[in-house]
């Protein structure tokens, strides 16, 4: 499936989750004690994320990427805890799967009617995408939820682009293509959430806007390349809600283990 990235439609924006106030004010390994002896500074998980993100911005390569993602996962308790805490992410994934399953069974226009999106014919691409993105309005307003919404918007951008290019392809979605869209959504979500959570890791004015933008573009590309999920044999439309929840949680855990 095509992977061109468009930016039509709204983008989720939020403030970062973690507070850096508990981190050491500097990156030195030792601090003096009251009796003049030095002790090794206890490594703080989010402090490690802070430093590794700074290193990535300075030199956005695969080595610094892996160090960043490893520290990020450790700070969040590992792959399973990240998946468990992805409440908005999983909610968005379920909604996406439900909509795409309806598209595969009844076609794009009928699916839009079923989900009460109205007639999209004659609308501009931006307005049509905004209408489809209303599917994800019930995701909570937390930072994690904002990451889910932003990931959904970008995925819907791609979906609608493909529909405009060839409506027959979208109207005949198969299980493998649904999996491709879900994989795209999850990789988008991981990037959006990670970038939100570490966005305040840098000291103000430490790097230029161009440096940060370049680093984040590279970060997104690396995550997209790593998250290559293969679950095409799963027919989500045949599963009940509980089964979908279990499967999507497992998929999120697997995706985080890949970065």
Secondary structure, 3 states (H helix, E strand, C coil): CCCCCCCCCCCCCCCCCCCCCCCCCCCCCEEECCCCCEEECCCCHHHHHHHHHHHHHHCCCHHHHHHHHHHHHHHCCCHHHHHHHCHHHHHHHHHHHHHHHHHHHHCHHHHHHHCCCCCCCCCCHHHHHHHHHHHHCCCCCCHHHHHHHHHHHHHHHHHHHHHHHCHHHHHCCCHHHHHHHHHHHHHHHHHHHHHHHHCCCCCCCCCCHHHHHHHHHHHHHHHHHHCCCCCCCCCHHHCCHHHHHHHHHHHHHHHHHHC
